[in-house]
Amino acid sequence: MRHSGKVKYRRQYLWSIVFTDPDFGVLHDISIHQYTIPIVRFNNKSWINNRLKSVNPQDYHAVQKTLRYLYEDNASMNLPRNHFKIAEKYLDTAEKIVARWLITRTNGSERKNYGPFAGIEAKESRYRCRNCSSSDVRVLYLDHVAGRKSDKKEFRCLCANCHMIKSRESDWQRAE
Ligand SMILES: [Zn+2]
């Protein structure tokens, strides 16, 4: 009995924390928690309202706009830089990484190559790789589905590994 109890504990531990934490999704390594965005935050008005409670009144509008940009599917994918600058100090580590990554593409120097559709795809992916569900925001990439030179603005959120594998597939086909 003692033995089976131990096995059960170990299984529960692996299942609930290391591999599929319900809030964070797939985690291969517990240390990436701070680089992962919990699924429960998306389209969750009461969660956003709670976040806004501790915000200074003069910063409220900018923080609200930034949180909606990050988490609400029907929000505008246009986040002016001055709003983001105000909101930045209220964001957690993963949010800062995602917001900087996206704002460059929706409102910054990469707008021409990406634009709002790239932001929508990233948000709809819940900041996870579409292929392997990796949730580490440090390695996310917005892949141009039809290639970078195409006029089609269609994107797919992938992690660095899956993106590299996709990019190299044509090399391997040529080598066969
Ligand atoms: Zn992946």
Backbone and ligand atoms as CSV (ligand in chain L), in Angstrom:
chain,resi,resn,atom,element,x,y,z
A,1,MET,N,N,0.829,-1.210,0.000
A,1,MET,CA,C,0.000,0.000,0.000
A,1,MET,C,C,0.865,1.261,0.000
A,2,ARG,N,N,1.894,1.215,0.829
A,2,ARG,CA,C,2.759,2.381,0.908
A,2,ARG,C,C,3.390,2.676,-0.463
A,3,HIS,N,N,3.762,1.597,-1.115
A,3,HIS,CA,C,4.412,1.747,-2.411
A,3,HIS,C,C,3.468,2.402,-3.450
A,4,SER,N,N,2.211,1.884,-3.496
A,4,SER,CA,C,1.295,2.441,-4.510
A,4,SER,C,C,0.974,3.911,-4.200
A,5,GLY,N,N,0.925,4.240,-2.906
A,5,GLY,CA,C,0.680,5.636,-2.533
A,5,GLY,C,C,1.761,6.548,-3.077
A,6,LYS,N,N,2.967,6.100,-2.971
A,6,LYS,CA,C,4.104,6.892,-3.473
A,6,LYS,C,C,4.007,7.104,-4.984
A,7,VAL,N,N,3.688,6.015,-5.669
A,7,VAL,CA,C,3.601,6.102,-7.135
A,7,VAL,C,C,2.523,7.094,-7.538
A,8,LYS,N,N,1.389,7.019,-6.834
A,8,LYS,CA,C,0.268,7.917,-7.144
A,8,LYS,C,C,0.697,9.377,-6.941
A,9,TYR,N,N,1.372,9.630,-5.843
A,9,TYR,CA,C,1.814,10.994,-5.548
A,9,TYR,C,C,2.713,11.510,-6.672
A,10,ARG,N,N,3.629,10.648,-7.056
A,10,ARG,CA,C,4.571,11.094,-8.083
A,10,ARG,C,C,3.821,11.407,-9.392
A,11,ARG,N,N,2.873,10.557,-9.718
A,11,ARG,CA,C,2.106,10.773,-10.937
A,11,ARG,C,C,1.328,12.083,-10.873
A,12,GLN,N,N,0.705,12.317,-9.740
A,12,GLN,CA,C,-0.075,13.551,-9.595
A,12,GLN,C,C,0.831,14.767,-9.730
A,13,TYR,N,N,1.979,14.674,-9.140
A,13,TYR,CA,C,2.913,15.792,-9.181
A,13,TYR,C,C,3.297,16.114,-10.622
A,14,LEU,N,N,3.658,15.068,-11.352
A,14,LEU,CA,C,4.073,15.290,-12.737
A,14,LEU,C,C,2.918,15.835,-13.566
A,15,TRP,N,N,1.746,15.259,-13.336
A,15,TRP,CA,C,0.589,15.621,-14.149
A,15,TRP,C,C,0.154,17.057,-13.876
A,16,SER,N,N,0.051,17.415,-12.585
A,16,SER,CA,C,-0.567,18.699,-12.284
A,16,SER,C,C,0.415,19.864,-12.342
A,17,ILE,N,N,1.670,19.626,-12.102
A,17,ILE,CA,C,2.578,20.772,-12.046
A,17,ILE,C,C,3.548,20.807,-13.225
A,18,VAL,N,N,4.161,19.706,-13.521
A,18,VAL,CA,C,5.205,19.771,-14.538
A,18,VAL,C,C,4.634,19.777,-15.951
A,19,PHE,N,N,3.585,18.991,-16.179
A,19,PHE,CA,C,3.165,18.887,-17.576
A,19,PHE,C,C,1.908,19.677,-17.958
A,20,THR,N,N,0.868,19.600,-17.172
A,20,THR,CA,C,-0.346,20.295,-17.615
A,20,THR,C,C,-1.004,21.056,-16.471
A,21,ASP,N,N,-0.350,22.032,-15.953
A,21,ASP,CA,C,-0.964,22.916,-14.975
A,21,ASP,C,C,-2.189,23.568,-15.636
A,22,PRO,N,N,-3.390,23.499,-15.003
A,22,PRO,CA,C,-4.596,24.004,-15.674
A,22,PRO,C,C,-4.537,25.490,-16.020
A,23,ASP,N,N,-3.825,26.278,-15.236
A,23,ASP,CA,C,-3.744,27.706,-15.535
A,23,ASP,C,C,-2.695,28.026,-16.589
A,24,PHE,N,N,-1.633,27.246,-16.611
A,24,PHE,CA,C,-0.504,27.620,-17.460
A,24,PHE,C,C,-0.379,26.799,-18.738
A,25,GLY,N,N,-1.063,25.634,-18.803
A,25,GLY,CA,C,-0.935,24.802,-19.988
A,25,GLY,C,C,0.277,23.911,-19.874
A,26,VAL,N,N,0.858,23.577,-21.026
A,26,VAL,CA,C,1.968,22.625,-21.026
A,26,VAL,C,C,3.246,23.283,-20.523
A,27,LEU,N,N,3.823,22.686,-19.507
A,27,LEU,CA,C,5.094,23.176,-18.980
A,27,LEU,C,C,6.076,22.009,-18.951
A,28,HIS,N,N,7.182,22.166,-19.618
A,28,HIS,CA,C,8.192,21.116,-19.577
A,28,HIS,C,C,9.147,21.348,-18.423
A,29,ASP,N,N,9.130,22.560,-17.904
A,29,ASP,CA,C,10.090,22.917,-16.874
A,29,ASP,C,C,9.425,23.975,-15.990
A,30,ILE,N,N,9.349,23.694,-14.708
A,30,ILE,CA,C,8.627,24.562,-13.775
A,30,ILE,C,C,9.211,25.982,-13.741
A,31,SER,N,N,10.492,26.136,-14.063
A,31,SER,CA,C,11.134,27.445,-13.966
A,31,SER,C,C,10.605,28.441,-14.999
A,32,ILE,N,N,9.823,27.978,-15.995
A,32,ILE,CA,C,9.333,28.938,-16.992
A,32,ILE,C,C,7.995,29.570,-16.597
A,33,HIS,N,N,7.481,29.279,-15.394
A,33,HIS,CA,C,6.216,29.872,-14.965
A,33,HIS,C,C,6.158,31.378,-15.203
A,34,GLN,N,N,7.213,32.076,-14.830
A,34,GLN,CA,C,7.199,33.535,-14.968
A,34,GLN,C,C,7.209,33.980,-16.427
A,35,TYR,N,N,7.483,33.056,-17.345
A,35,TYR,CA,C,7.496,33.395,-18.770
A,35,TYR,C,C,6.279,32.839,-19.501
A,36,THR,N,N,5.234,32.497,-18.728
A,36,THR,CA,C,4.042,31.889,-19.304
A,36,THR,C,C,2.805,32.703,-18.906
A,37,ILE,N,N,1.847,32.809,-19.824
A,37,ILE,CA,C,0.620,33.561,-19.541
A,37,ILE,C,C,-0.520,32.574,-19.272
A,38,PRO,N,N,-1.147,32.635,-18.085
A,38,PRO,CA,C,-2.239,31.702,-17.779
A,38,PRO,C,C,-3.451,31.905,-18.696
A,39,ILE,N,N,-4.041,30.795,-19.127
A,39,ILE,CA,C,-5.196,30.815,-20.035
A,39,ILE,C,C,-6.397,31.548,-19.404
A,40,VAL,N,N,-6.551,31.440,-18.089
A,40,VAL,CA,C,-7.742,32.017,-17.428
A,40,VAL,C,C,-7.863,33.538,-17.596
A,41,ARG,N,N,-6.799,34.199,-18.006
A,41,ARG,CA,C,-6.854,35.656,-18.135
A,41,ARG,C,C,-7.600,36.126,-19.390
A,42,PHE,N,N,-7.766,35.244,-20.380
A,42,PHE,CA,C,-8.312,35.697,-21.662
A,42,PHE,C,C,-9.821,35.917,-21.591
A,43,ASN,N,N,-10.254,37.050,-22.137
A,43,ASN,CA,C,-11.688,37.405,-22.165
A,43,ASN,C,C,-12.315,37.307,-20.774
A,44,ASN,N,N,-11.563,37.725,-19.772
A,44,ASN,CA,C,-12.002,37.616,-18.383
A,44,ASN,C,C,-12.085,39.031,-17.790
A,45,LYS,N,N,-13.262,39.637,-17.950
A,45,LYS,CA,C,-13.435,41.035,-17.535
A,45,LYS,C,C,-13.211,41.222,-16.038
A,46,SER,N,N,-13.674,40.273,-15.225
A,46,SER,CA,C,-13.520,40.453,-13.776
A,46,SER,C,C,-12.044,40.370,-13.385
A,47,TRP,N,N,-11.287,39.532,-14.072
A,47,TRP,CA,C,-9.851,39.472,-13.793
A,47,TRP,C,C,-9.176,40.803,-14.162
A,48,ILE,N,N,-9.537,41.361,-15.314
A,48,ILE,CA,C,-8.967,42.655,-15.720
A,48,ILE,C,C,-9.373,43.747,-14.727
A,49,ASN,N,N,-10.631,43.759,-14.315
A,49,ASN,CA,C,-11.090,44.766,-13.344
A,49,ASN,C,C,-10.326,44.660,-12.028
A,50,ASN,N,N,-10.041,43.438,-11.595
A,50,ASN,CA,C,-9.237,43.248,-10.384
A,50,ASN,C,C,-7.841,43.826,-10.544
A,51,ARG,N,N,-7.260,43.585,-11.717
A,51,ARG,CA,C,-5.923,44.123,-11.992
A,51,ARG,C,C,-5.924,45.646,-11.931
A,52,LEU,N,N,-7.024,46.246,-12.383
A,52,LEU,CA,C,-7.081,47.705,-12.482
A,52,LEU,C,C,-7.284,48.382,-11.126
A,53,LYS,N,N,-7.672,47.619,-10.114
A,53,LYS,CA,C,-7.951,48.201,-8.794
A,53,LYS,C,C,-6.731,48.902,-8.185
A,54,SER,N,N,-5.546,48.365,-8.445
A,54,SER,CA,C,-4.347,48.932,-7.821
A,54,SER,C,C,-3.644,49.968,-8.711
A,55,VAL,N,N,-4.301,50.364,-9.815
A,55,VAL,CA,C,-3.672,51.286,-10.771
A,55,VAL,C,C,-3.998,52.732,-10.389
A,56,ASN,N,N,-2.996,53.596,-10.458
A,56,ASN,CA,C,-3.217,55.021,-10.182
A,56,ASN,C,C,-4.243,55.582,-11.168
A,57,PRO,N,N,-5.158,56.445,-10.684
A,57,PRO,CA,C,-6.228,56.952,-11.559
A,57,PRO,C,C,-5.704,57.560,-12.871
A,58,GLN,N,N,-4.587,58.273,-12.811
A,58,GLN,CA,C,-4.090,58.918,-14.040
A,58,GLN,C,C,-3.538,57.902,-15.061
A,59,ASP,N,N,-3.245,56.664,-14.585
A,59,ASP,CA,C,-2.710,55.639,-15.495
A,59,ASP,C,C,-3.791,54.650,-15.951
A,60,TYR,N,N,-4.972,54.775,-15.376
A,60,TYR,CA,C,-6.030,53.774,-15.546
A,60,TYR,C,C,-6.329,53.472,-17.024
A,61,HIS,N,N,-6.576,54.507,-17.789
A,61,HIS,CA,C,-6.975,54.324,-19.190
A,61,HIS,C,C,-5.903,53.565,-19.981
A,62,ALA,N,N,-4.646,53.946,-19.786
A,62,ALA,CA,C,-3.546,53.306,-20.532
A,62,ALA,C,C,-3.391,51.842,-20.139
A,63,VAL,N,N,-3.513,51.539,-18.843
A,63,VAL,CA,C,-3.357,50.149,-18.388
A,63,VAL,C,C,-4.533,49.306,-18.875
A,64,GLN,N,N,-5.733,49.871,-18.795
A,64,GLN,CA,C,-6.912,49.149,-19.276
A,64,GLN,C,C,-6.772,48.827,-20.766
A,65,LYS,N,N,-6.329,49.793,-21.545
A,65,LYS,CA,C,-6.166,49.601,-22.984
A,65,LYS,C,C,-5.115,48.514,-23.264
A,66,THR,N,N,-4.042,48.531,-22.490
A,66,THR,CA,C,-2.966,47.556,-22.679
A,66,THR,C,C,-3.435,46.143,-22.311
A,67,LEU,N,N,-4.153,46.007,-21.204
A,67,LEU,CA,C,-4.633,44.681,-20.791
A,67,LEU,C,C,-5.663,44.134,-21.784
A,68,ARG,N,N,-6.493,45.039,-22.307
A,68,ARG,CA,C,-7.473,44.589,-23.309
A,68,ARG,C,C,-6.749,44.162,-24.586
A,69,TYR,N,N,-5.746,44.911,-24.978
A,69,TYR,CA,C,-4.919,44.580,-26.157
A,69,TYR,C,C,-4.296,43.192,-25.989
A,70,LEU,N,N,-3.873,42.872,-24.770
A,70,LEU,CA,C,-3.212,41.587,-24.522
A,70,LEU,C,C,-4.193,40.423,-24.390
A,71,TYR,N,N,-5.379,40.679,-23.835
A,71,TYR,CA,C,-6.232,39.565,-23.387
A,71,TYR,C,C,-7.625,39.469,-23.975
A,72,GLU,N,N,-8.148,40.524,-24.602
A,72,GLU,CA,C,-9.534,40.436,-25.077
A,72,GLU,C,C,-9.583,40.281,-26.589
A,73,ASP,N,N,-10.275,39.234,-27.031
A,73,ASP,CA,C,-10.327,38.930,-28.463
A,73,ASP,C,C,-10.976,40.047,-29.293
A,74,ASN,N,N,-11.910,40.790,-28.696
A,74,ASN,CA,C,-12.588,41.832,-29.488
A,74,ASN,C,C,-11.972,43.216,-29.295
A,75,ALA,N,N,-10.812,43.288,-28.641
A,75,ALA,CA,C,-10.180,44.596,-28.420
A,75,ALA,C,C,-9.404,45.050,-29.652
A,76,SER,N,N,-9.173,46.359,-29.723
A,76,SER,CA,C,-8.399,46.912,-30.827
A,76,SER,C,C,-6.949,46.424,-30.752
A,77,MET,N,N,-6.368,46.085,-31.935
A,77,MET,CA,C,-4.952,45.706,-31.964
A,77,MET,C,C,-4.105,46.923,-32.306
A,78,ASN,N,N,-4.520,48.049,-31.771
A,78,ASN,CA,C,-3.781,49.287,-31.973
A,78,ASN,C,C,-3.471,49.852,-30.585
A,79,LEU,N,N,-2.219,49.728,-30.188
A,79,LEU,CA,C,-1.821,50.200,-28.856
A,79,LEU,C,C,-0.765,51.291,-29.007
A,80,PRO,N,N,-1.171,52.556,-28.831
A,80,PRO,CA,C,-0.191,53.630,-28.978
A,80,PRO,C,C,0.964,53.453,-27.990
A,81,ARG,N,N,2.158,53.792,-28.449
A,81,ARG,CA,C,3.364,53.583,-27.631
A,81,ARG,C,C,3.291,54.312,-26.292
A,82,ASN,N,N,2.688,55.516,-26.290
A,82,ASN,CA,C,2.636,56.266,-25.026
A,82,ASN,C,C,1.754,55.556,-23.994
A,83,HIS,N,N,0.720,54.846,-24.458
A,83,HIS,CA,C,-0.105,54.060,-23.537
A,83,HIS,C,C,0.715,52.913,-22.950
A,84,PHE,N,N,1.432,52.216,-23.819
A,84,PHE,CA,C,2.244,51.091,-23.362
A,84,PHE,C,C,3.305,51.546,-22.356
A,85,LYS,N,N,3.922,52.695,-22.629
A,85,LYS,CA,C,4.981,53.207,-21.726
A,85,LYS,C,C,4.427,53.436,-20.307
A,86,ILE,N,N,3.207,53.956,-20.237
A,86,ILE,CA,C,2.574,54.186,-18.928
A,86,ILE,C,C,2.242,52.844,-18.264
A,87,ALA,N,N,1.731,51.909,-19.063
A,87,ALA,CA,C,1.234,50.635,-18.522
A,87,ALA,C,C,2.356,49.693,-18.111
A,88,GLU,N,N,3.529,49.862,-18.714
A,88,GLU,CA,C,4.617,48.893,-18.573
A,88,GLU,C,C,4.920,48.533,-17.114
A,89,LYS,N,N,4.941,49.548,-16.235
A,89,LYS,CA,C,5.340,49.277,-14.849
A,89,LYS,C,C,4.309,48.432,-14.084
A,90,TYR,N,N,3.101,48.283,-14.641
A,90,TYR,CA,C,2.079,47.458,-13.987
A,90,TYR,C,C,2.074,46.023,-14.514
A,91,LEU,N,N,2.876,45.744,-15.526
A,91,LEU,CA,C,2.827,44.426,-16.177
A,91,LEU,C,C,3.796,43.434,-15.533
A,92,ASP,N,N,3.450,42.144,-15.582
A,92,ASP,CA,C,4.390,41.133,-15.087
A,92,ASP,C,C,5.402,40.791,-16.191
A,93,THR,N,N,6.356,39.942,-15.849
A,93,THR,CA,C,7.467,39.654,-16.763
A,93,THR,C,C,6.985,39.141,-18.119
A,94,ALA,N,N,6.108,38.146,-18.102
A,94,ALA,CA,C,5.642,37.561,-19.361
A,94,ALA,C,C,4.850,38.583,-20.176
A,95,GLU,N,N,4.051,39.398,-19.498
A,95,GLU,CA,C,3.261,40.416,-20.205
A,95,GLU,C,C,4.157,41.455,-20.873
A,96,LYS,N,N,5.214,41.854,-20.179
A,96,LYS,CA,C,6.144,42.829,-20.771
A,96,LYS,C,C,6.766,42.267,-22.046
A,97,ILE,N,N,7.176,41.000,-21.982
A,97,ILE,CA,C,7.809,40.367,-23.152
A,97,ILE,C,C,6.822,40.304,-24.320
A,98,VAL,N,N,5.592,39.861,-24.038
A,98,VAL,CA,C,4.585,39.735,-25.100
A,98,VAL,C,C,4.221,41.112,-25.662
A,99,ALA,N,N,4.005,42.089,-24.772
A,99,ALA,CA,C,3.579,43.412,-25.234
A,99,ALA,C,C,4.652,44.066,-26.108
A,100,ARG,N,N,5.921,43.940,-25.703
A,100,ARG,CA,C,7.007,44.530,-26.518
A,100,ARG,C,C,7.107,43.834,-27.878
A,101,TRP,N,N,6.955,42.505,-27.842
A,101,TRP,CA,C,7.007,41.690,-29.074
A,101,TRP,C,C,5.894,42.122,-30.027
A,102,LEU,N,N,4.670,42.272,-29.501
A,102,LEU,CA,C,3.521,42.582,-30.359
A,102,LEU,C,C,3.486,44.033,-30.811
A,103,ILE,N,N,3.825,44.956,-29.919
A,103,ILE,CA,C,3.674,46.373,-30.273
A,103,ILE,C,C,4.637,46.756,-31.405
A,104,THR,N,N,5.785,46.104,-31.451
A,104,THR,CA,C,6.718,46.338,-32.564
A,104,THR,C,C,6.053,45.952,-33.893
A,105,ARG,N,N,5.192,44.938,-33.836
A,105,ARG,CA,C,4.543,44.430,-35.048
A,105,ARG,C,C,3.211,45.107,-35.370
A,106,THR,N,N,2.500,45.603,-34.363
A,106,THR,CA,C,1.208,46.253,-34.635
A,106,THR,C,C,1.335,47.770,-34.706
A,107,ASN,N,N,2.319,48.338,-34.016
A,107,ASN,CA,C,2.438,49.796,-33.961
A,107,ASN,C,C,3.849,50.309,-34.174
A,108,GLY,N,N,4.799,49.432,-34.393
A,108,GLY,CA,C,6.196,49.863,-34.461
A,108,GLY,C,C,6.841,49.611,-35.806
A,109,SER,N,N,8.158,49.381,-35.762
A,109,SER,CA,C,8.960,49.308,-36.989
A,109,SER,C,C,8.594,48.124,-37.886
A,110,GLU,N,N,7.984,47.073,-37.327
A,110,GLU,CA,C,7.642,45.892,-38.129
A,110,GLU,C,C,6.187,45.897,-38.613
A,111,ARG,N,N,5.523,47.044,-38.437
A,111,ARG,CA,C,4.096,47.122,-38.794
A,111,ARG,C,C,3.837,46.737,-40.251
A,112,LYS,N,N,4.735,47.176,-41.131
A,112,LYS,CA,C,4.588,46.916,-42.565
A,112,LYS,C,C,4.607,45.404,-42.859
A,113,ASN,N,N,5.469,44.670,-42.153
A,113,ASN,CA,C,5.604,43.230,-42.401
A,113,ASN,C,C,4.572,42.378,-41.649
A,114,TYR,N,N,4.002,42.947,-40.601
A,114,TYR,CA,C,3.073,42.170,-39.766
A,114,TYR,C,C,1.700,42.837,-39.681
A,115,GLY,N,N,1.518,43.806,-38.811
A,115,GLY,CA,C,0.231,44.491,-38.692
A,115,GLY,C,C,-0.719,43.806,-37.720
A,116,PRO,N,N,-1.985,44.318,-37.667
A,116,PRO,CA,C,-2.924,43.844,-36.642
A,116,PRO,C,C,-3.229,42.340,-36.706
A,117,PHE,N,N,-3.238,41.745,-37.916
A,117,PHE,CA,C,-3.576,40.317,-38.007
A,117,PHE,C,C,-2.566,39.447,-37.266
A,118,ALA,N,N,-1.318,39.888,-37.250
A,118,ALA,CA,C,-0.297,39.134,-36.512
A,118,ALA,C,C,-0.604,39.167,-35.013
A,119,GLY,N,N,-1.032,40.342,-34.536
A,119,GLY,CA,C,-1.393,40.473,-33.123
A,119,GLY,C,C,-2.597,39.618,-32.770
A,120,ILE,N,N,-3.584,39.599,-33.674
A,120,ILE,CA,C,-4.794,38.795,-33.439
A,120,ILE,C,C,-4.425,37.309,-33.355
A,121,GLU,N,N,-3.573,36.853,-34.258
A,121,GLU,CA,C,-3.160,35.443,-34.241
A,121,GLU,C,C,-2.417,35.100,-32.938
A,122,ALA,N,N,-1.523,35.970,-32.518
A,122,ALA,CA,C,-0.774,35.702,-31.279
A,122,ALA,C,C,-1.728,35.575,-30.098
A,123,LYS,N,N,-2.687,36.503,-30.037
A,123,LYS,CA,C,-3.643,36.486,-28.923
A,123,LYS,C,C,-4.538,35.251,-29.003
A,124,GLU,N,N,-5.007,34.919,-30.209
A,124,GLU,CA,C,-5.885,33.743,-30.345
A,124,GLU,C,C,-5.155,32.439,-30.054
A,125,SER,N,N,-3.852,32.433,-30.219
A,125,SER,CA,C,-3.070,31.238,-29.878
A,125,SER,C,C,-2.891,31.135,-28.363
A,126,ARG,N,N,-3.318,32.206,-27.647
A,126,ARG,CA,C,-3.153,32.297,-26.183
A,126,ARG,C,C,-1.671,32.315,-25.816
A,127,TYR,N,N,-0.870,32.869,-26.742
A,127,TYR,CA,C,0.582,32.983,-26.561
A,127,TYR,C,C,1.207,31.623,-26.311
A,128,ARG,N,N,0.793,30.682,-27.189
A,128,ARG,CA,C,1.327,29.322,-27.159
A,128,ARG,C,C,1.613,28.858,-28.581
A,129,CYS,N,N,2.572,27.965,-28.709
A,129,CYS,CA,C,2.898,27.415,-30.028
A,129,CYS,C,C,1.712,26.608,-30.548
A,130,ARG,N,N,1.289,26.895,-31.794
A,130,ARG,CA,C,0.154,26.188,-32.404
A,130,ARG,C,C,0.491,24.729,-32.659
A,131,ASN,N,N,1.752,24.429,-32.757
A,131,ASN,CA,C,2.157,23.054,-33.088
A,131,ASN,C,C,2.359,22.195,-31.853
A,132,CYS,N,N,3.104,22.679,-30.856
A,132,CYS,CA,C,3.460,21.826,-29.713
A,132,CYS,C,C,2.939,22.363,-28.382
A,133,SER,N,N,2.224,23.487,-28.402
A,133,SER,CA,C,1.631,24.100,-27.198
A,133,SER,C,C,2.651,24.667,-26.217
A,134,SER,N,N,3.899,24.780,-26.619
A,134,SER,CA,C,4.891,25.394,-25.735
A,134,SER,C,C,4.410,26.783,-25.338
A,135,SER,N,N,4.522,27.112,-24.038
A,135,SER,CA,C,3.942,28.362,-23.532
A,135,SER,C,C,5.002,29.357,-23.071
A,136,ASP,N,N,6.249,29.108,-23.387
A,136,ASP,CA,C,7.327,30.018,-22.989
A,136,ASP,C,C,7.327,31.210,-23.952
A,137,VAL,N,N,6.891,32.374,-23.459
A,137,VAL,CA,C,6.727,33.526,-24.360
A,137,VAL,C,C,8.052,34.053,-24.909
A,138,ARG,N,N,9.157,33.660,-24.288
A,138,ARG,CA,C,10.461,34.134,-24.763
A,138,ARG,C,C,10.808,33.597,-26.148
A,139,VAL,N,N,10.204,32.447,-26.532
A,139,VAL,CA,C,10.604,31.813,-27.792
A,139,VAL,C,C,9.513,31.852,-28.860
A,140,LEU,N,N,8.469,32.653,-28.641
A,140,LEU,CA,C,7.378,32.664,-29.628
A,140,LEU,C,C,7.765,33.463,-30.870
A,141,TYR,N,N,7.160,33.070,-31.979
A,141,TYR,CA,C,7.489,33.622,-33.279
A,141,TYR,C,C,6.211,33.684,-34.103
A,142,LEU,N,N,6.047,34.759,-34.892
A,142,LEU,CA,C,4.877,34.818,-35.778
A,142,LEU,C,C,5.318,34.466,-37.190
A,143,ASP,N,N,4.932,33.272,-37.593
A,143,ASP,CA,C,5.337,32.749,-38.891
A,143,ASP,C,C,4.394,33.270,-39.980
A,144,HIS,N,N,4.976,33.750,-41.100
A,144,HIS,CA,C,4.164,34.126,-42.270
A,144,HIS,C,C,3.806,32.826,-42.993
A,145,VAL,N,N,2.533,32.458,-42.936
A,145,VAL,CA,C,2.116,31.157,-43.474
A,145,VAL,C,C,2.474,31.022,-44.954
A,146,ALA,N,N,2.221,32.080,-45.745
A,146,ALA,CA,C,2.467,32.007,-47.184
A,146,ALA,C,C,3.869,32.508,-47.559
A,147,GLY,N,N,4.726,32.706,-46.577
A,147,GLY,CA,C,6.075,33.224,-46.839
A,147,GLY,C,C,6.125,34.727,-46.641
A,148,ARG,N,N,7.309,35.229,-46.287
A,148,ARG,CA,C,7.463,36.657,-45.968
A,148,ARG,C,C,7.189,37.573,-47.156
A,149,LYS,N,N,7.444,37.059,-48.377
A,149,LYS,CA,C,7.301,37.928,-49.553
A,149,LYS,C,C,5.855,38.016,-50.033
A,150,SER,N,N,5.008,37.113,-49.556
A,150,SER,CA,C,3.616,37.093,-50.005
A,150,SER,C,C,2.839,38.299,-49.454
A,151,ASP,N,N,1.825,38.740,-50.212
A,151,ASP,CA,C,0.968,39.835,-49.753
A,151,ASP,C,C,-0.048,39.345,-48.736
A,152,LYS,N,N,-0.250,38.045,-48.697
A,152,LYS,CA,C,-1.220,37.465,-47.762
A,152,LYS,C,C,-0.760,37.671,-46.331
A,153,LYS,N,N,-1.618,38.342,-45.562
A,153,LYS,CA,C,-1.251,38.595,-44.160
A,153,LYS,C,C,-1.856,37.491,-43.293
A,154,GLU,N,N,-1.286,36.317,-43.401
A,154,GLU,CA,C,-1.774,35.184,-42.612
A,154,GLU,C,C,-0.625,34.686,-41.746
A,155,PHE,N,N,-0.902,34.537,-40.448
A,155,PHE,CA,C,0.182,34.223,-39.511
A,155,PHE,C,C,-0.150,33.003,-38.680
A,156,ARG,N,N,0.917,32.401,-38.148
A,156,ARG,CA,C,0.748,31.267,-37.239
A,156,ARG,C,C,1.771,31.423,-36.122
A,157,CYS,N,N,1.275,31.349,-34.897
A,157,CYS,CA,C,2.166,31.495,-33.746
A,157,CYS,C,C,2.885,30.166,-33.513
A,158,LEU,N,N,4.205,30.198,-33.572
A,158,LEU,CA,C,5.013,28.984,-33.387
A,158,LEU,C,C,6.143,29.267,-32.407
A,159,CYS,N,N,6.619,28.221,-31.750
A,159,CYS,CA,C,7.808,28.387,-30.921
A,159,CYS,C,C,9.043,28.307,-31.819
A,160,ALA,N,N,10.185,28.670,-31.271
A,160,ALA,CA,C,11.415,28.715,-32.073
A,160,ALA,C,C,11.754,27.345,-32.656
A,161,ASN,N,N,11.559,26.276,-31.872
A,161,ASN,CA,C,11.873,24.936,-32.380
A,161,ASN,C,C,10.988,24.568,-33.557
A,162,CYS,N,N,9.678,24.736,-33.385
A,162,CYS,CA,C,8.753,24.343,-34.451
A,162,CYS,C,C,8.955,25.211,-35.685
A,163,HIS,N,N,9.256,26.496,-35.467
A,163,HIS,CA,C,9.499,27.373,-36.608
A,163,HIS,C,C,10.752,26.942,-37.366
A,164,MET,N,N,11.801,26.592,-36.625
A,164,MET,CA,C,13.045,26.148,-37.274
A,164,MET,C,C,12.820,24.867,-38.068
A,165,ILE,N,N,12.069,23.941,-37.471
A,165,ILE,CA,C,11.784,22.679,-38.164
A,165,ILE,C,C,11.002,22.945,-39.455
A,166,LYS,N,N,10.007,23.851,-39.369
A,166,LYS,CA,C,9.222,24.193,-40.560
A,166,LYS,C,C,10.127,24.803,-41.636
A,167,SER,N,N,10.994,25.728,-41.225
A,167,SER,CA,C,11.877,26.402,-42.182
A,167,SER,C,C,12.839,25.432,-42.854
A,168,ARG,N,N,13.271,24.405,-42.117
A,168,ARG,CA,C,14.267,23.485,-42.675
A,168,ARG,C,C,13.664,22.354,-43.490
A,169,GLU,N,N,12.339,22.195,-43.396
A,169,GLU,CA,C,11.723,21.070,-44.104
A,169,GLU,C,C,12.030,21.114,-45.600
A,170,SER,N,N,12.041,22.320,-46.192
A,170,SER,CA,C,12.313,22.412,-47.626
A,170,SER,C,C,13.762,22.012,-47.925
A,171,ASP,N,N,14.686,22.305,-47.007
A,171,ASP,CA,C,16.081,21.887,-47.196
A,171,ASP,C,C,16.173,20.364,-47.228
A,172,TRP,N,N,15.458,19.719,-46.276
A,172,TRP,CA,C,15.518,18.259,-46.204
A,172,TRP,C,C,14.895,17.646,-47.451
A,173,GLN,N,N,13.796,18.264,-47.937
A,173,GLN,CA,C,13.146,17.703,-49.136
A,173,GLN,C,C,14.098,17.768,-50.322
A,174,ARG,N,N,14.838,18.880,-50.399
A,174,ARG,CA,C,15.784,19.042,-51.503
A,174,ARG,C,C,16.907,17.997,-51.421
A,175,ALA,N,N,17.300,17.677,-50.199
A,175,ALA,CA,C,18.418,16.743,-49.994
A,175,ALA,C,C,18.036,15.296,-50.282
A,176,GLU,N,N,16.733,15.015,-50.306
A,176,GLU,CA,C,16.306,13.615,-50.469
A,176,GLU,C,C,16.560,13.091,-51.880
L,1,ZN,ZN,ZN,6.372,24.447,-30.880
